[in-house]
Amino acid sequence: MSSEMSRRRFLRTSVTAAAGLTVVPSTVLGKSFGYTAPSDKLNIAAVGIGGMGHSNINAVKATENIVALCDVDWDYSKGVFDEFPKAKKYWDWRKMYDEMGKNIDAVIVATADHTHAIIASTAMAMGKHVYVQKPLTHTVYESRLLTKLAAKHKVATQMGNQGSSGAGVRQICDWIWAGEIGEVTRVDCATNRPIWPQGLNAPTQVDETPKTLNWELFTGPAELIPFNHIYHPWNWRGWWRYGTGALGDMACHVMHPIFKGLKLGYPTKAQGSSTLLLTDCAPTAQSVRLTFPARDNLAKVALPEVEVYWTDGGIKPLLPEGFPADKRLDIDGPVIFHGTKDTLICGCYGSNPWLLSGRKPDSPKTQREVTTSHEMDWVGACKESFENRRKLASDFSEAGPFNEMVVMGVLAVRLQGLNKELLWDGPNMQFTNISDTENFKITKSDNFSIHNGHPTFNRDEQDINAKAFAEELIKHNYRSGWKLPDMPQ
């Protein structure tokens, strides 16, 4: 290999080159022939390693180089740091990129939701492959940005909704596309989450920040507020600044078979409802209806307008007529496709699909089978040229538009005070029926009390401008010092 050929170019071309050889040693052929040459390994960095990031690292560590680890909480992440003593440790991913950028091929991002986009987009702009935990981003704009950056920079991408690589999702698509359940105009889905605190007033107490936690870096592009232990670790999911609540956490697992199987795009209508909605914290339970327009018909089935209904907080969909007494809906994420010929039911991740009629159709297989883990399938794609790269189960060309569907549900819930169905212009990322002058009330805190047997609701409410609030939810205004790459045209 000439001195001018970069290591990254070698990674892209080694598979193709090996295919053209005849009799060569296994050390030249590389890992697909049972041996992993050192030069055929990816140098992977990970940001956010104490939770799901650790699981993602474990999925790739056997064959790849873990060269850098970054986390804002060095106590929560200590075990992972100890497991990889040769990896360079960082608090700040920006410093890691500056110092290690030339030696990194790919990045795993498993931080809190609100920092996914800025970490991943910066990596992609540097030409790095990225694996990003679900939900892909915190906002619609961020999802659109990652979709376009992936296409521009031709990097391998994957969202961490691992069920998308599973056999269940492939089976669901095969049945729907073969016309086995007929036309679908309604889908019900749900989850038993949240399993972390939600529906809480924002804390007024300021806790001492642990010495092992960099709270400013955790906050990243969001508004910097005083630290409280209710936010971290893990419970950040229920707080709007950092997470997307139960819907954002689980819909990427639950709704993916719906988005893929029905070939959905942007919704045109959205409406949400919930238990008490607070400024800072996601509600304890919520429901959403998203309406999608008709799509182009397939060879064996039409794709008419469809309504997708979501509930969480443990509220399950109503059972369809004829539901067998010996069957149960999956509590983590049941899905019910109501078709004109049959009803298709599956669990979270698209698992264990079955038809209400009891039939087991033998439909043609339409998709590539994933025979390795979700993460390792991404690793394989990282080593392929753009022209010959496998289509991953949740690359950003699909995961980006899909994640827009998920966070649209969050928007519908947070804008429910307008008391109307919202009309959405997907291509332009804006609501068309919110005027410049519309205001609505939002509850900052709920101070419920009982006196002499009588309940009293003392809610601290404020009037806000609906259009400005919606625009901030669609595209966050990052605080000073934090900036996303520009949106590609």
Order of alpha helices (4+ residues) and beta strands (2+ residues): alpha-alpha-beta-alpha-beta-alpha-beta-alpha-beta-alpha-beta-alpha-beta-alpha-beta-alpha-alpha-alpha-beta-beta-beta-beta-beta-beta-alpha-alpha-beta-beta-beta-beta-alpha
